[in-house]
């Protein structure tokens, strides 16, 4: 590729990025995944809940024996 085509491609990508950022609603949340109505109350639930019990293992020997 020539330098001219690389410069044109970069300018097109910069223009497309600027267009999308300007036309977007601007409500970007980088806080992680949130699902459903409980997402708004998740922080309150974490504060109020006691320490959670350790999670069960993903695969138990009985489940493996049935396969």
N, C-alpha and C positions, 0 to 999 in steps of 0.2 A: 504494500500500500504506500502511496505517496504521502508526503507530509500534508499536502493540501487536503486530501480526502480525510485524513485523521483530524485535522483542524475543523473541517466541516462537520464531521461526525460528533466531535466534542461540543461544538456550538449548538447542534440540533439537540443533543442530550441535555445540555444546560438550559436551553430554551424550554424543552418539554418539562423539565424538573421545575423550573420557575413557574410555568403555567399551572402545573398541578398544585404547587404550594399556594399560589395566589387564589386559585379557584376552589381549593379545599375549604372545609368548614373551620379548620384551625383548631379543632377540639381533639388534640392528640394526647393520649394517656399512655405513658411509658411505665405504668405501675404494675404490669403483669396481667395475667389472665383473670377475668372476672366473668361470672356466668349468672344469669338470672337475677331475680329480685334479691336473693340473699347476698349478692355481691356488695351491696351498699351497707349491709349490717355485719359483714365478715369481721371487720376490725373490732367492733363492739363484742362480738361473740368470742374472739380470741382473748380479749381482756377479762371477760367474765368466766370463761371456762377454766376448770382445773387442768392440771397437766394431763395430757392425753396418754392413754395406755400405749405400749409399743404395738406397732402394726403386726398383724399375723403374717407369716411367710406366704409368699405368692403361691407356691406349690407344696402341697402336703404329700407325704408318702402314700396315703390312701388314695389320693386323686391320681397319683402316678401309676398305682397298681391297677386301676380300672381301665387304663388305656390299652 
